[in-house]
């Protein structure tokens, strides 16, 4: 059964709009992207990266990825999960303006931090752990049917793997949701288990540098030997706090000013490929 949900979304490659989001029900196959590694290896071989990125990769040994809205297109699902939770449990229908404000306030936060904002934003007066569990439940239902990569990410992953660049994930994401995403998207083809890191692995999540410092340690590299892909101000700040200078921000929120501390800003990962230049 398909259903249509109206929600303010920041769509892939930095476009924002009020969209009618169509969920797919339970008709999707168990394997979300069949043979993604093999097909994207072929893509990586036939596509040339743009000169500035090729030059930046020279001398680098690793890339560290954020997860939400950088690797996986999850923020829209978190927002739909909020809308579903509010309407089902609390009989609240969020306006477009409320959705947009909530999105910007919680961008890059842990689920617990975002739950605090949700509680206050809509005056729910709920116990934090109860609210987290309710929200996680709604998000995971959407992950089952609608989880996908951010546009062109598989191509980047395949190209980096072909070049034998080591990779890690450093994410503020909820551990259970991150584990599910890794399994669903087949990310274990690119990331070793001990380099898939969430905020529970460290004392402090982003914007503290702890996650990136741990990722550097697990990868066995120095800050000068890595590139970071991020999308949020807390994530960019965390990487910079870890003394990582080469931070590429993907402008998924449509708010370029919020991520201006990054060394490079792109609107879409296709910008990394020569064949996709305008």
Buried (B, 14 or more C-beta within 10 A) or exposed (E): EEEEBBBBBBBBBBBBEEBEBEBEEEEEEEEBBEEBBEBBBEBBEEBEBBEEBEEBBEEBBBBBBBBBBBBBBBBBBBBBBBBBBBEEBEEBEBEEEBBBBBBBBBBBBBBBBBBBBBBEBBEBEBEEEEBBEBBBEBBBBBBBBBBBBBBBBBBBBBBBBEEEBBBBBBBBBBBBBBEBBBEBBBBEBBBEEEBBBBBEBBEEBBBBBBBBBBBBEBBEBEBEBBBBBBBBBBBBBBBBBBEBEBBBBBBBBBBEEBBEBBBBBBBBBBBBBEEBEE
